[in-house]
Structure formats: C-alpha cells, structure tokens
Amino acid sequence: MLALYLKIAFRNMWKYKTQSLTGIFGLAFGLACFVPALYWLRYETSYDGFYPDADRIYRVYSFDKQAGKTNDMVSGILDRKLHDQFPAMQTSTVFFIDQNDCKTEGTPYVRLLTLFTDSAFLDVFPQTIVSGDAWHPLQVANNMILTETVAVRLFGDVEKAVGQSVKSTGLTQYDPPYTVTAVIKDPPANTNLSFEAILSHEQIKMHKTFVDESGKAVWNFASLQMYAKLPPYTDVGRLAGQLRDYPSQSLANGNVEIRMLPIGDVRYRLKDEAPFTLNFIRLFVVAGILLLFSALFNFLNLHLDLFHQRMRELRLRAVNGASSGQLIGQMLFELTCAILLALLPAGYLVVAVNPVFSGLLGISMEVSQALGLFALCGAGVMLLVLLVGSVLFWRLSRLAVRPRAERKTTGQLGLQRVAVTLQLAVSILFIVAAWVVMLQMRFVNHKDLGFDRNGIIYLSGIQLFINEDVRAALLKELASIPQVGNVTDTYFTPKHSATPSDIKTDIEWPGKAQSEKSAFCVVPTDSRFAETFKVNMLQGEWLGEGGERNVVLNEEAVRAMGLEEPVGTVIRMTLNEPEEYRVVGVVKDFHLFSLRSRILPTIFFPSIYPTNSLYVRAVPGQEQEAIRRINAVLPAIDASFVDVHPVRLSEMYDRLNYSEQAGLKMFSVLAVVCLLISLFGIYAVASAATQRRRKEVAVRKVVGARVGDIIRMFFREYTVQVMLAGAVALPLAYIAMSRWLQGYAYRTDIPWWLLAGVITGVVAVVLLTVLGQVLRAANSNPAEVVKSE
C-alpha cells in the first residue's frame, strides 16, 4: 500500500509539476527566511543567559529624575551601602572593563581587555575553570585569570600559563606584576561582559571602602558596573521599590533613583551600542512569519487546486469502494511527501545562508543550533499543514462522492482568491518597507552634518594614559607627514546618542530661572578643532591657546540659555569644581551624533588633560596616502601603537547607519522572495483557472466576445485582487514605517507617489505573469473546446 501511495504521489507531482514545484519551493524559501530570523531573535534575547541562575542576576544603576538621564555606572561605596541596608543584595559585584597594555617574559607587548574586580565577581558570574585554582583564583590582589585563547597565545598552553607573570605597561603601569592563577573558557559571543582577562585589583577595594563625610561620593565617583544575584524567591518588585526610594530616604537625595534591570534586558535597555533595536528584530521576525504564512497559503492553495483537478480520479476511487477515510489518507500522504520534499531544499538553504546571515548581522550563528531550530519549525509547519489539510480534504472527499451536478467550486475559487490576495498584501508590505528604508538611507547619506567629514581620519585605539614623551613624539611624527594638514585632540566619538558622561545639568548663566534644569553636552577639545573639522563660526572666535577659562557655544546652547549677546557672557559650570567661563564664540549647529538624536545644546571647552582622541585632516586627495604613512610611523613610536588604527570619519558615521543598510538588504530579500512566491502561485492558479474556464471563454466568443474583451475580463479580475491587497497592505505598511521613522530626530517623509508606484508596479508584474495564460485562453478555438467538453 505504501509503495502504491508513493507511486501515485510522485506520478501526480510530475503530471502537475508546475503547481507542485511552485508550492514546494515556495514553502522551502519561506522556511529558509523564517528560521534565521527566529534564530536571530533567540540569540539577541539570550545575552548572558548562559550564567547559572541568570534569571536572578540584576544590573543596578541610577536615574536622574530632573535631567531624565540614566547613569549605568555606580560608585563602589554604593555597593557597600546597599550591602548594609538590604540583605538580598549581599551577593553582588562591582567592576570596570578597560584595555590594559601589558607584557610578559616572552611577549614585549600585548593589549588585554581586562575586567578589574575582586573575588566577589565569581560569586555572581561563575566561570568554567580549565586550569589552575578552581576555588579562589581572585583571592589576593593582582591575581589574574586569563581566557583560554589568550593563555595559549601568550604561553603556548593553558597549563604553562598558570603561575606566570604579566606586567602592566599602560593603565596600571605602577602595579606590581600580576600572577596568573587560573585559565577559564572564553566567554561566549552573546555577552555584555566581554573580556580577555579578569584582574583582582586594589582600586575596587578602595572604591568600596572610601569614606566621604558629605555623602556625595556615592554619586561623584560613579565609574563601576554593578550586578547583584538575588536569593531564590526574592520579591523583586518590593526590593525594586525599596531601592528606588533609598536615595531620598537614606541619602537625602530626592533627585536620584536606584533601579534594577534583569541581566537579559541590559543589552537593549541600558546600552546603545547594539546596531539593531529589539523592536527592529521583532519586526523582522514578524516579517518572517508573514512570509512563511504566505508560503503556506500558496502551498495549500496550489495543492488543494491540484486535488480539485483530480476530482474525476478521486470519484472513480470512491465508486470502486474507497471510503472517505482512505481518500483523505491518500491526499494527506501526498501532502506529507510534498512537505518532506520542501524541507530538503529548505534545510540546505538554512545552511547555505548561515555565513551570509552571520556576517550581515555580526552574530555567531551555530549551524547545529540553526538546524535544530529548523527541525522544530519544520515539524510545526508539517503539523499545521496536515491539520488544516485534514479539514479541507474531508470536505473534498465528501464532494468527490456527490453527483457532478451537485458539485460547487465557488467556495474553492473564493479560497484561492483570498490566499492570492493575502500573498500579494504581504509582498506589497515588504516592498514598501524596503523602499522607505532606502529613502531614509538616501536622506541620511545626503544630510549635511554641518562640517566637512571627508578627509578626516580618526586614530582609534590610543590608550587614555600614555607617557607624555610618547604623546609628544606621536604629535611630532604626525605633523611631519606631508599628507597631514591638521591634528586635533578632541574627546568625541561618533555614536547614536550622548552618554551620561557627556551631559552636564549644573550649568549656570545670567537670567537662568531657579527651577530650570537644562541638559548640555560638554566636549573637551583644543584650539585646532574648528580648523580640522571646518565648522562654521557665527560669532566671535574659536578657542585659542592658553584660554583655559573660555568656551564656545553652539546655536542650540544659545537658544537654550536665551542669550541675545552670547559673546562675552560668563557662565558657571562644574568640571572638577565650580568655575566661571567666558563665552568667546558661537558655532553653527552640527551633528556630533547620528541623525537618530537631535542636536543638543553643546559647550566646547579647553581640555585640561590630553584626551588622546586624535583626529587628523589629510591634504585633499591624499587621504589614502596619509593613512598609509600613519600606519608606517606608528609602530616605531611605541609598541602599544600597533593596536592604533586610522579610520576615516566618514566610515564611522556610515557604521552608525549599519542597521539601516542591513535592514534594507533583508527587507529587499524578503520582498523579492515573497513576490516571487506570489507570482509563481498566481501563475499556477491562472493556468488552472483558464483551463477550467475554457468552456466559459468559448461560449463568450461564440456570442460575439472579441479577444480584447476576454483579456480585459481576466486582467480586471487580477487587477481587483491587487487593489484589494493594496487596500490591506498600504495602511499597515504606512503605519509601521512611520513608527520606524519616529526613531530618527531627522527623517524623510513617506511620499504618496511611493505608495501609488508600488501598487502600479505590482499590477504590471502580475498582469505580465498571467499574460501568456490569458492570451492562450483568449485565442483558443471555440469549436475544439466545446467538442472536448
């Protein structure tokens, strides 16, 4: 019986190969697009979920109510105070992560991403020990743990690494040598706590034990991350309420709240370096679901139509004694074979697109995990299709045993039209989304930033604390390069928005209202910034050499202060301590950050200490040669400069738009795949429909209808379907993409011609797809059709 069913199934697949292959490959492409999208969502929402009891680990941070700003760092003294006040916070840790230039006996220079902490870190974040002290590897100050990769790179073997010495030459160059006490597994890629070494350091102890009688140290020295692992069955809501009110009740500071956040939410609610928002990822998954359902509609629609075309065969089987159950079983078996055939190319596509998807999104996509997720989704799709198919085939089996005169195909044709309309609606939605993303990308790329970013090179990777002699040598060498025009030292890096360290709220100016709390972006810079960036001075002059008490405002800062004559105005702000500064100039507004953020009121002031954030303007037309020369001189100045890389400033701004560029590619692929599935489905349905309606066309031609009339009749039906799909899809696409554009402070509009153009284009493509079938039906010989009927 099984062999007979297989023979019947594959014979009919070959006989109706257009419909069968269209449904099979459509479902395969739908699964191949949905599985990576679902994997991406699981990956991004699983950050740090691999730690034991991750559901009980929370990030502790503060929130300034007046400024409306979050500070994700805390002071070490706050960790001690919370220990004393809240028993549930006993298991907590504070730390900071920074690059540390080091050397070993066999390696003269290595830069390690180091996590500075104490032994409490391992209580909250246990590590897998590969070699060394498995119990107390951070018990003593200057004990160091290395990751497996670093241990092998530095010492050749994890066993040999234990007991070795590592000496800092950069951030903590005056520390005694560190002793490697253990080697651990590398942290996975999906973690917010990336490091190459963990160091038990005295700074952490000092932060925890520092005493300030004024109590301001709790907030003034906020430079550490803090995490707490709560005991089982802790009332998290109650504890969060107590922490929120703690500053106002115990520290007499009603302007600050202490908040908690589950570790899994840190990446998307407390950090801004993630290239994609979680809402965008969810939107992409929803798009994948729509595409998969579109493929499923197409698959079921085509196979249901295929069985309708085989109604004579099914009726003959019923006449020869086949029961309804046997007919349903046969149809379900053939459907199962088609699904299994669809899963084969789908699985291959999931593996094939794995490296492309991983590279595009910058994630580590494990093939085994992707295939496991694919198997789960494939089983779910099979179950769903067979469940729906059982209902449809039950109705079809009852129709097969009825007399021919009692059969009605209206419901089946209506179902086909609904399925095709839904597929077209999804296609239109994707096409609109891709076009809107493309328009926004064009707007971003052509938006004037307010300065000339072309020709500016950023030297990334310079350690903040470098020797003065080394810094002087670096500046001298840069100035000696013929292709280098200007060099400026400015503490500013392009990013999506300002961080708490960039913001000041305690600015005072003449006429300021007592209750006013404006937030200003403060930028330490030097006298060469304006010339290097070619900013537009509106009033006064830029900061000169030796003007330690001078500042420059941007237009937005002048508006925020309400100054009519800003040049010469004296303002008061606190850097190390409250001091007065004189406004010497006003610069035209320009974008320090991406177009997602509005231009903030900004104050430029002379940096007291070198920031070592160097920007170089190359001579016009010689940017590439300048980069080559800089790369050539850097290693000769200092060993640590091997990790310094010249980067074009224009590339840094382009990276801020990486998510939009990737989103454009992904939505374009989805739009093309979904439209192709729809068009192949429409082609197959049109082929079957024109075959069924041969007699109708023949009768119309006999009573006087012309070929043009027949073509218009078919074209009108398909045009109406596209218009109905557009009526559903266009409002949804407009609302969804308008909300997406709200994430930009500076954005394009969705033009009416885009929506009209998409509908017109889809109508044209659909009509071209069915044109051949319609022409064949319209030009058929009525006499031959009637004779065959």
PyMOL commands that set and color helices and strands:
alter all, ss='L'
color gray80, all
select helices_A, chain A and resi 2-15+17-44+54-56+76-85+87-89+121-124+148-155+158-161+202-209+217-220+236-250+263-269+278-309+311-319+324-361+367-400+404-406+410-446+468-480+500-502+529-533+555-561+623-637+639-643+649-656+658-692+694-702+707-741+752-778+782-788
alter helices_A, ss='H'
color red, helices_A
select strands_A, chain A and resi 57-64+69-71+92-103+110-117+129-132+143-147+165-168+178-184+197-200+225-229+256-262+456-460+484-489+503-504+520-525+537-540+550-554+570-574+578-587+602-606+614-618+645-648
alter strands_A, ss='S'
color yellow, strands_A
deselect
rebuild
show_as cartoon
